Amino acid sequence: MPAIPPHDTSTVERPWDGPAAVAAAPNEERVLRYMHAWRDPDADPDMKTAYALPHHGPRVGSPAVLPAVRNALARLSQSRIPRADWDAVRRHLESHLADADGGDE
């Protein structure tokens, strides 16, 4: 599935520099999959260009950065993600907002 399934994580409210976070990430599927909300199923999973909508720092276990989550939600309709994947990607991102609110969303 191109949309990466939701996962519960801690969240932080801090400034976000998406390009810097992606640049700092290794070309490693495990980390890239954790950082992003979507992966191109036809691309090499160890390449950063296979992914879209980063919202975690460049390591497995890093919290979801709430400004990045909100930015990703706002950019979803302008992204290269196929329309058929939008609902699943939105669920992933909104799950982090629910994590921040204690799971009530």
N, C-alpha and C positions, 0 to 999 in steps of 0.2 A: 504494500500500500504506500503510495507516495506521501500522503499525510502521515506525519510521525505521531503515533498514539500519545494521548495525554499522559503525563507522569506527574505525580505529586512531588513538589519540591518546596524548599524555603523560598522566600521572596525578599527582595531588597528594593528600596526606593533610593536610587542614586543616579548620578549622570551616566549616560550610556554613549559609548563610541563604538558603534557596530563595526565599521571598517577596521578599527584597531583590534577589536576582539577576534574577528575572523582572521586577520593577519597573524595574530599571535597563536592561533590554533594549529595543531599539527594536521597534516593530510592523513587523517586516521578516522575511519568510519565511526568508531565508537564515540569519539569526542564530537565530531561534526554532527552526528545524529542527535546527540544530547543537546547541542547548542541551538538547533534549528527546529522549525515547525514543519518543514516540507523537504522532500528529496526527489529529484528527477529520477524516475525508475530506469531510464535509459542511459544514465550517466554513471561514470566510475564512482562508487560510493566513498572512495578515499580521496576524492578531489573536492575542494571547497566550492567549486563552481556547480556542483551537483545539488547544492542546498540553497534554501531561501528562508528568509525571515528569522535571522538570529535573535536570540533574546536571553541567552545564558553566556557567562564567561567561558573562556577556552579550556575548560577542564570538566570532566564528569564529576557531578556533585555540586557544581557552582549553582548559586541561587538564580532564580528567574529575576531579571532586572525589570521592574515594573514599567519604567518609561519605554523600554524596548518592546515589551509586550503590547503596550498601548499603541506604540508606533507601528508595530507589525499589523495589528488589527486595522489601523487606519490605512495602511498601504496595501492591504490584501487585494483590493479590487484593481489596483494598478500594477500588481506583480505579474510575473510570468507563469504563475501557478494556474493550471487549468481550472476553469469554473467548476468542473465536477468535483474538485478537491477542496473547494472553499469551505464547505460546512465542516469537514473534518479538521481542517487547519484552524478554523475559528474555534471549534471545541477545544483543541489543544491549547490555544492561547487563552481562551476564557477560563480554562481550568486553573491557570496560574493566577488570574484575578481572584478566583474563588479561594485559592490557597492563601492569598493575601488577606482575604476577608474572613478567614477561618472556616472556609468551606460552605458558606451560606448562599453563594450565588448559584 
